[in-house]
Amino acid sequence: MADDKTAIAAEEHTRELTNSGTKDVADSHKFDEGKLADWMSANVAGFRGPLEVRQFKGGQSNPTYQLTTPSRKYVMRRKPPGKLLPSAHAVDREYRVISALYPTGFPVPKTYGLCTEDDVIGTMFYVMDMVEGRILWDQTLPDYQPTERHAIHMAALKTLADLHNTDYEKIGLGDYGRPGNYMLRQIDRWTKQYKASETQHIDTIERLIEWLPKTCPEDTQHSIVHADYRLDNMVMHPTESRVIAVLDWELSTIGNPLADFSNLLMQWVNGSIASIPDKKAHGIPTMEEYVEEYCRLTGRSGLPDLNWYFSYNIFRLAGIIQGIVGRARDGTANSPQAAAMAARVPMLGEASWKFAVKAGAV
């Protein structure tokens, strides 16, 4: 997995270079800013113009804008223009979960309003507070001292445990997702994406497609699942080791919390953290320490099925990458790295199957 670790570290660096800061609004994402200002005047308490609009850099599937006024900054997330899949880019779901979590004290931005009509900027959108702090792109935290690294990673873990401990029914999210058979539905989803994008026969992937659903652990606990929880999807306090906002809730639902936690642990399995030989000296918690603390925070006695979840998460990554390869093949995505990505899929299949064997596959 050394090549894959190198690739992931490079991806983290690339994300930092391409996603940090703002830019002029792309021509394809421009809209009538006067109409937005009028809507905010009518719907956002305390709004006072004039309004300056800039677009955040990066490839967010939901275009994201910085809205600056003389007194404060806001963030707007919108559906992209054009023809979309029916269930994709559900900014109303993002708005709902953030709005439900904010009163509990969980670190999310304050929301100000949702517009479901298309006649203001052309698509549905919502406005929330601009939370300013540190976004940490490199999971190894090279710019920090060991004690700070440890504190930051433990703060991220505590925040995830707080999310999983939240009574989602009590805050009005009882119908936010279907909790039953969450992992089986995820396996089915990524299997279908892989098959729809398949460009070569990979024996280990075929074995995984057969083995994963047959051995899937039962969903014994249900919680809000962020589904893309990592350091660069949160804002840390400017000076303290404390999460002040969790961002990018596009994939969130009600499901198995171990899907979230095991995905976070993948940094220790095949991400940049895995390349650190002496984690204690570096200040990064060991995987064992992370698992023990998560169990303590969530009242679990242990996590016996982690190897299965690691196998699943690598399989999921293979499905995601194969989807990119397939779109490049079909001419619906411009990816000069498509060939290199295609070469990674068999490697991921092998890595996933190794964890499957550890979980009992034969």
Residue pairs with C-beta under 8 A, 6 or more apart in sequence:
1 270
1 274
1 347
1 351
3 344
3 347
4 270
4 344
4 347
4 348
4 351
5 270
5 271
5 272
5 274
5 275
7 344
8 270
8 271
8 272
9 138
9 271
9 272
9 275
12 137
12 138
12 139
12 232
12 272
13 137
13 138
15 58
15 137
15 232
16 137
16 138
16 232
18 57
18 58
18 59
19 56
19 57
19 58
19 59
19 137
19 232
20 57
20 135
20 137
21 56
21 57
22 54
22 55
22 56
22 57
22 66
23 54
23 55
23 56
23 57
24 54
24 55
25 53
25 54
25 55
25 65
26 55
26 63
28 81
29 55
29 63
29 80
29 81
31 121
31 122
32 120
32 121
33 51
33 53
35 120
35 121
36 51
36 53
36 67
36 76
36 120
36 121
37 49
37 50
37 51
39 113
39 115
39 120
40 47
40 49
40 51
40 67
40 74
40 112
40 113
40 127
41 47
41 49
43 112
43 113
43 115
44 74
44 112
44 113
44 127
45 112
46 71
46 72
47 69
47 112
48 69
48 70
48 71
49 69
50 69
50 70
51 67
51 68
51 69
52 67
52 68
52 69
53 65
53 66
53 67
53 68
54 65
54 66
54 68
55 63
55 64
55 65
55 66
56 64
56 65
56 66
56 75
60 248
61 80
61 88
61 89
61 250
62 77
62 78
62 79
62 80
62 89
62 91
62 94
62 250
63 77
63 78
63 80
64 75
64 76
64 77
64 78
65 75
65 76
65 77
65 78
66 73
66 74
66 75
66 130
67 73
67 74
67 75
67 76
67 127
67 130
68 74
72 129
72 130
73 130
73 132
74 112
74 127
74 128
74 129
74 130
75 109
75 127
75 128
75 129
75 130
76 125
76 126
76 127
76 128
77 91
77 94
77 125
77 126
77 128
78 91
78 121
78 123
78 124
78 125
78 126
79 89
79 91
79 123
79 124
79 125
80 89
80 123
81 122
81 123
89 250
90 250
91 114
91 124
91 125
91 126
91 250
92 114
92 116
92 124
92 126
93 176
93 249
93 250
93 252
94 126
94 249
94 250
94 252
95 111
95 114
95 126
95 128
96 173
96 176
97 173
97 176
97 224
97 249
97 252
98 108
98 109
98 111
98 128
98 249
99 111
100 171
100 172
100 173
101 108
101 163
101 166
101 171
101 224
102 108
102 109
102 110
102 111
103 171
104 166
104 171
106 159
106 162
106 163
106 166
106 246
107 159
107 234
107 243
107 244
107 245
107 246
108 245
108 246
108 249
109 128
109 129
109 130
109 131
109 245
109 247
110 128
110 129
111 126
111 127
111 128
111 129
112 126
112 127
112 128
112 129
113 126
113 127
114 124
114 125
114 126
115 121
115 124
115 125
115 126
116 124
117 124
118 124
131 235
131 244
131 245
132 235
132 238
133 235
133 236
133 237
133 238
133 244
133 245
134 235
134 236
134 237
134 238
135 232
135 234
135 235
135 236
136 152
136 231
136 232
136 236
137 231
137 232
138 272
139 230
139 231
139 267
139 271
139 272
139 273
140 149
140 272
140 273
140 275
140 276
140 282
140 284
141 148
141 149
141 152
141 153
141 283
141 284
144 152
144 283
145 283
146 281
146 282
146 283
147 283
148 241
148 283
149 282
149 283
149 284
150 283
150 284
150 285
151 241
152 231
152 236
152 241
153 284
153 285
153 290
154 241
154 285
154 293
155 236
155 241
155 242
155 243
156 231
156 234
156 243
156 264
157 264
157 285
157 290
157 293
157 294
157 297
158 297
159 234
159 243
159 246
160 226
160 229
160 260
160 261
160 264
160 294
161 294
161 297
161 298
162 297
163 223
163 224
163 226
163 246
163 260
164 223
164 224
164 257
164 260
164 261
164 298
165 223
165 297
165 298
166 223
166 224
168 174
168 176
168 222
168 223
168 224
168 254
173 224
173 254
176 224
176 252
176 253
176 254
177 225
177 253
177 254
177 255
178 185
178 253
178 254
179 219
179 222
179 254
179 255
180 219
181 219
182 219
182 222
182 225
182 253
182 254
182 255
182 256
182 259
183 216
183 217
183 219
183 255
183 256
183 259
183 312
184 213
184 216
186 255
186 259
186 312
186 316
187 212
187 213
187 216
187 312
187 315
188 213
190 315
190 316
190 319
190 320
191 209
191 319
193 319
193 320
193 322
193 323
194 205
194 209
194 318
194 319
194 322
194 323
196 323
196 326
197 322
197 323
197 325
197 326
197 327
197 329
198 322
198 326
199 322
199 325
199 326
199 329
199 342
200 342
200 345
200 346
202 345
202 346
202 349
203 349
204 346
204 349
204 350
204 352
204 353
205 315
205 318
205 345
205 346
205 349
207 353
207 356
207 361
208 311
208 315
208 349
208 352
208 353
208 356
211 356
211 361
212 311
212 312
212 315
212 356
215 308
215 359
215 360
215 361
216 308
217 258
217 305
217 308
217 309
219 255
219 256
221 256
221 257
221 258
222 254
222 255
222 256
222 257
223 254
223 255
223 256
223 257
223 260
224 252
224 253
224 254
225 252
225 253
225 254
225 255
225 256
225 257
225 259
225 260
226 233
226 246
226 249
226 251
226 252
226 260
227 251
227 252
227 253
227 255
227 259
227 260
227 263
228 248
228 250
228 251
228 263
229 246
229 260
229 263
229 264
230 264
230 267
233 246
233 247
233 248
234 243
234 245
234 246
234 247
235 243
235 244
235 245
235 247
236 242
236 243
236 244
237 243
237 244
257 298
258 303
258 305
258 309
259 309
261 294
261 303
262 306
262 309
262 310
262 312
262 313
263 313
265 287
265 290
265 291
265 306
265 310
266 310
266 313
266 314
266 317
267 273
267 274
268 274
268 286
268 287
268 290
269 287
269 310
269 313
269 314
270 314
270 351
273 279
273 284
276 282
276 284
279 285
279 286
280 286
285 293
291 303
291 306
294 300
294 303
295 301
295 302
295 303
305 359
307 355
307 356
307 358
307 359
308 355
308 356
308 359
310 352
310 355
311 352
311 353
311 355
311 356
311 359
311 361
312 352
314 348
314 351
314 352
314 355
315 348
315 349
315 352
317 348
318 345
318 348
318 349
318 352
321 341
321 344
321 345
321 348
322 345
324 333
324 335
324 338
324 341
325 335
325 338
325 341
325 342
325 345
327 333
327 335
328 334
328 335
328 338
329 338
335 341
353 361
